[in-house]
Amino acid sequence: MQKPKQTELVATSSSEAYDAYVRQAVQAAIDDPAPGVPHEEAEIYFAKKRAELLSRLADGKR
């Protein structure tokens, strides 16, 4: 699984600006022609990430 593309940073000084930003990001994701990631693949990916983080925390690292 590849990391998602980073969305453009916007000033979110107001709730209206933030709402517009979120709506734009969601619509961009809906319109993205790339194939979706199967649920099982996402679960495995994030389980590995959690295990790595817990291991680092147990070792006293951040």
N, CA, C and O atoms as a GROMACS GRO file, in nm:
protein
  248
    1MET      N    1   0.085  -0.118   0.000
    1MET     CA    2   0.000   0.000   0.000
    1MET      C    3   0.089   0.123   0.000
    1MET      O    4   0.182   0.132   0.080
    2GLN      N    5   0.061   0.215  -0.088
    2GLN     CA    6   0.139   0.337  -0.096
    2GLN      C    7   0.079   0.444  -0.006
    2GLN      O    8  -0.040   0.443   0.024
    3LYS      N    9   0.165   0.537   0.036
    3LYS     CA   10   0.115   0.648   0.116
    3LYS      C   11   0.029   0.737   0.027
    3LYS      O   12   0.058   0.755  -0.091
    4PRO      N   13  -0.078   0.793   0.085
    4PRO     CA   14  -0.162   0.881   0.004
    4PRO      C   15  -0.089   1.010  -0.029
    4PRO      O   16   0.003   1.052   0.041
    5LYS      N   17  -0.132   1.073  -0.139
    5LYS     CA   18  -0.075   1.202  -0.176
    5LYS      C   19  -0.113   1.304  -0.069
    5LYS      O   20  -0.225   1.303  -0.018
    6GLN      N   21  -0.020   1.392  -0.038
    6GLN     CA   22  -0.048   1.494   0.062
    6GLN      C   23  -0.136   1.600   0.000
    6GLN      O   24  -0.112   1.644  -0.113
    7THR      N   25  -0.238   1.641   0.072
    7THR     CA   26  -0.326   1.745   0.022
    7THR      C   27  -0.261   1.881   0.041
    7THR      O   28  -0.174   1.898   0.126
    8GLU      N   29  -0.305   1.975  -0.037
    8GLU     CA   30  -0.251   2.110  -0.030
    8GLU      C   31  -0.287   2.173   0.104
    8GLU      O   32  -0.400   2.159   0.151
    9LEU      N   33  -0.191   2.241   0.165
    9LEU     CA   34  -0.216   2.308   0.292
    9LEU      C   35  -0.294   2.436   0.267
    9LEU      O   36  -0.265   2.510   0.174
   10VAL      N   37  -0.392   2.461   0.352
   10VAL     CA   38  -0.471   2.583   0.340
   10VAL      C   39  -0.486   2.644   0.478
   10VAL      O   40  -0.480   2.576   0.580
   11ALA      N   41  -0.506   2.775   0.478
   11ALA     CA   42  -0.532   2.843   0.603
   11ALA      C   43  -0.672   2.806   0.648
   11ALA      O   44  -0.768   2.820   0.572
   12THR      N   45  -0.684   2.760   0.769
   12THR     CA   46  -0.816   2.718   0.820
   12THR      C   47  -0.853   2.802   0.941
   12THR      O   48  -0.884   2.749   1.048
   13SER      N   49  -0.850   2.934   0.922
   13SER     CA   50  -0.879   3.024   1.034
   13SER      C   51  -1.027   3.028   1.069
   13SER      O   52  -1.064   3.075   1.176
   14SER      N   53  -1.112   2.979   0.980
   14SER     CA   54  -1.254   2.979   1.010
   14SER      C   55  -1.312   2.840   0.985
   14SER      O   56  -1.255   2.760   0.911
   15SER      N   57  -1.423   2.815   1.048
   15SER     CA   58  -1.486   2.685   1.029
   15SER      C   59  -1.536   2.668   0.886
   15SER      O   60  -1.538   2.557   0.833
   16GLU      N   61  -1.576   2.779   0.821
   16GLU     CA   62  -1.621   2.771   0.682
   16GLU      C   63  -1.506   2.732   0.590
   16GLU      O   64  -1.523   2.651   0.499
   17ALA      N   65  -1.388   2.790   0.614
   17ALA     CA   66  -1.271   2.758   0.531
   17ALA      C   67  -1.232   2.612   0.551
   17ALA      O   68  -1.198   2.543   0.454
   18TYR      N   69  -1.236   2.565   0.675
   18TYR     CA   70  -1.201   2.426   0.703
   18TYR      C   71  -1.303   2.333   0.638
   18TYR      O   72  -1.265   2.231   0.580
   19ASP      N   73  -1.430   2.366   0.648
   19ASP     CA   74  -1.535   2.284   0.588
   19ASP      C   75  -1.515   2.275   0.437
   19ASP      O   76  -1.528   2.166   0.379
   20ALA      N   77  -1.485   2.387   0.373
   20ALA     CA   78  -1.461   2.386   0.229
   20ALA      C   79  -1.340   2.302   0.194
   20ALA      O   80  -1.342   2.228   0.095
   21TYR      N   81  -1.236   2.311   0.273
   21TYR     CA   82  -1.114   2.231   0.251
   21TYR      C   83  -1.144   2.082   0.262
   21TYR      O   84  -1.101   2.004   0.177
   22VAL      N   85  -1.216   2.042   0.366
   22VAL     CA   86  -1.248   1.901   0.385
   22VAL      C   87  -1.336   1.850   0.271
   22VAL      O   88  -1.314   1.741   0.219
   23ARG      N   89  -1.434   1.927   0.234
   23ARG     CA   90  -1.522   1.886   0.123
   23ARG      C   91  -1.443   1.870  -0.007
   23ARG      O   92  -1.467   1.776  -0.083
   24GLN      N   93  -1.348   1.961  -0.031
   24GLN     CA   94  -1.266   1.952  -0.152
   24GLN      C   95  -1.178   1.828  -0.147
   24GLN      O   96  -1.162   1.759  -0.248
   25ALA      N   97  -1.119   1.798  -0.031
   25ALA     CA   98  -1.032   1.680  -0.017
   25ALA      C   99  -1.113   1.552  -0.034
   25ALA      O  100  -1.065   1.457  -0.097
   26VAL      N  101  -1.232   1.547   0.020
   26VAL     CA  102  -1.318   1.428   0.006
   26VAL      C  103  -1.358   1.409  -0.139
   26VAL      O  104  -1.355   1.297  -0.191
   27GLN      N  105  -1.397   1.518  -0.206
   27GLN     CA  106  -1.436   1.506  -0.346
   27GLN      C  107  -1.319   1.462  -0.432
   27GLN      O  108  -1.337   1.383  -0.525
   28ALA      N  109  -1.199   1.511  -0.403
   28ALA     CA  110  -1.080   1.470  -0.477
   28ALA      C  111  -1.057   1.320  -0.460
   28ALA      O  112  -1.019   1.251  -0.555
   29ALA      N  113  -1.080   1.269  -0.340
   29ALA     CA  114  -1.063   1.126  -0.315
   29ALA      C  115  -1.168   1.045  -0.390
   29ALA      O  116  -1.138   0.938  -0.444
   30ILE      N  117  -1.289   1.095  -0.394
   30ILE     CA  118  -1.397   1.026  -0.466
   30ILE      C  119  -1.367   1.022  -0.616
   30ILE      O  120  -1.390   0.921  -0.682
   31ASP      N  121  -1.316   1.133  -0.669
   31ASP     CA  122  -1.288   1.145  -0.812
   31ASP      C  123  -1.160   1.075  -0.855
   31ASP      O  124  -1.137   1.058  -0.975
   32ASP      N  125  -1.076   1.035  -0.762
   32ASP     CA  126  -0.947   0.973  -0.795
   32ASP      C  127  -0.971   0.841  -0.868
   32ASP      O  128  -1.040   0.753  -0.817
   33PRO      N  129  -0.914   0.827  -0.989
   33PRO     CA  130  -0.938   0.705  -1.066
   33PRO      C  131  -0.855   0.585  -1.020
   33PRO      O  132  -0.875   0.474  -1.069
   34ALA      N  133  -0.764   0.605  -0.927
   34ALA     CA  134  -0.680   0.494  -0.880
   34ALA      C  135  -0.769   0.390  -0.812
   34ALA      O  136  -0.869   0.424  -0.749
   35PRO      N  137  -0.733   0.262  -0.826
   35PRO     CA  138  -0.814   0.159  -0.761
   35PRO      C  139  -0.807   0.171  -0.609
   35PRO      O  140  -0.706   0.214  -0.554
   36GLY      N  141  -0.913   0.134  -0.543
   36GLY     CA  142  -0.917   0.138  -0.398
   36GLY      C  143  -0.828   0.030  -0.337
   36GLY      O  144  -0.784  -0.062  -0.406
   37VAL      N  145  -0.803   0.044  -0.209
   37VAL     CA  146  -0.722  -0.055  -0.136
   37VAL      C  147  -0.818  -0.151  -0.068
   37VAL      O  148  -0.908  -0.107   0.004
   38PRO      N  149  -0.802  -0.281  -0.089
   38PRO     CA  150  -0.889  -0.378  -0.022
   38PRO      C  151  -0.879  -0.365   0.131
   38PRO      O  152  -0.771  -0.336   0.184
   39HIS      N  153  -0.989  -0.385   0.198
   39HIS     CA  154  -0.996  -0.373   0.344
   39HIS      C  155  -0.889  -0.457   0.413
   39HIS      O  156  -0.822  -0.411   0.505
   40GLU      N  157  -0.874  -0.580   0.368
   40GLU     CA  158  -0.778  -0.671   0.431
   40GLU      C  159  -0.635  -0.617   0.420
   40GLU      O  160  -0.556  -0.627   0.514
   41GLU      N  161  -0.602  -0.559   0.304
   41GLU     CA  162  -0.468  -0.503   0.284
   41GLU      C  163  -0.445  -0.382   0.377
   41GLU      O  164  -0.337  -0.367   0.433
   42ALA      N  165  -0.547  -0.300   0.391
   42ALA     CA  166  -0.536  -0.184   0.481
   42ALA      C  167  -0.521  -0.230   0.626
   42ALA      O  168  -0.441  -0.174   0.701
   43GLU      N  169  -0.596  -0.332   0.666
   43GLU     CA  170  -0.587  -0.384   0.802
   43GLU      C  171  -0.445  -0.435   0.831
   43GLU      O  172  -0.390  -0.407   0.937
   44ILE      N  173  -0.388  -0.509   0.738
   44ILE     CA  174  -0.252  -0.563   0.756
   44ILE      C  175  -0.151  -0.449   0.766
   44ILE      O  176  -0.064  -0.450   0.852
   45TYR      N  177  -0.164  -0.350   0.677
   45TYR     CA  178  -0.072  -0.237   0.675
   45TYR      C  179  -0.073  -0.164   0.809
   45TYR      O  180   0.032  -0.138   0.867
   46PHE      N  181  -0.192  -0.130   0.859
   46PHE     CA  182  -0.201  -0.055   0.983
   46PHE      C  183  -0.169  -0.139   1.106
   46PHE      O  184  -0.125  -0.085   1.207
   47ALA      N  185  -0.191  -0.269   1.100
   47ALA     CA  186  -0.149  -0.357   1.210
   47ALA      C  187   0.004  -0.356   1.222
   47ALA      O  188   0.057  -0.353   1.333
   48LYS      N  189   0.072  -0.357   1.108
   48LYS     CA  190   0.219  -0.349   1.110
   48LYS      C  191   0.265  -0.215   1.166
   48LYS      O  192   0.358  -0.210   1.246
   49LYS      N  193   0.199  -0.107   1.123
   49LYS     CA  194   0.236   0.026   1.172
   49LYS      C  195   0.216   0.035   1.324
   49LYS      O  196   0.300   0.092   1.394
   50ARG      N  197   0.104  -0.021   1.374
   50ARG     CA  198   0.079  -0.019   1.519
   50ARG      C  199   0.185  -0.099   1.593
   50ARG      O  200   0.234  -0.055   1.697
   51ALA      N  201   0.221  -0.216   1.540
   51ALA     CA  202   0.322  -0.301   1.604
   51ALA      C  203   0.456  -0.229   1.609
   51ALA      O  204   0.526  -0.235   1.710
   52GLU      N  205   0.493  -0.162   1.500
   52GLU     CA  206   0.619  -0.086   1.498
   52GLU      C  207   0.617   0.025   1.602
   52GLU      O  208   0.716   0.044   1.673
   53LEU      N  209   0.508   0.097   1.611
   53LEU     CA  210   0.497   0.206   1.707
   53LEU      C  211   0.503   0.153   1.850
   53LEU      O  212   0.574   0.209   1.934
   54LEU      N  213   0.430   0.047   1.878
   54LEU     CA  214   0.432  -0.010   2.013
   54LEU      C  215   0.571  -0.060   2.050
   54LEU      O  216   0.613  -0.048   2.164
   55SER      N  217   0.641  -0.117   1.953
   55SER     CA  218   0.776  -0.163   1.977
   55SER      C  219   0.868  -0.047   2.009
   55SER      O  220   0.949  -0.055   2.102
   56ARG      N  221   0.857   0.061   1.932
   56ARG     CA  222   0.938   0.180   1.957
   56ARG      C  223   0.907   0.240   2.094
   56ARG      O  224   0.998   0.282   2.165
   57LEU      N  225   0.783   0.244   2.130
   57LEU     CA  226   0.745   0.298   2.261
   57LEU      C  227   0.798   0.211   2.375
   57LEU      O  228   0.842   0.262   2.478
   58ALA      N  229   0.794   0.081   2.355
   58ALA     CA  230   0.844  -0.011   2.457
   58ALA      C  231   0.995   0.005   2.476
   58ALA      O  232   1.048  -0.015   2.586
   59ASP      N  233   1.064   0.041   2.367
   59ASP     CA  234   1.208   0.063   2.372
   59ASP      C  235   1.244   0.202   2.422
   59ASP      O  236   1.362   0.235   2.434
   60GLY      N  237   1.143   0.284   2.451
   60GLY     CA  238   1.168   0.419   2.501
   60GLY      C  239   1.198   0.519   2.390
   60GLY      O  240   1.247   0.628   2.418
   61LYS      N  241   1.170   0.483   2.268
   61LYS     CA  242   1.194   0.572   2.155
   61LYS      C  243   1.061   0.635   2.114
   61LYS      O  244   0.954   0.582   2.143
   62ARG      N  245   1.071   0.747   2.048
   62ARG     CA  246   0.949   0.812   1.998
   62ARG      C  247   0.934   0.792   1.852
   62ARG      O  248   0.837   0.840   1.792
   0.00000   0.00000   0.00000
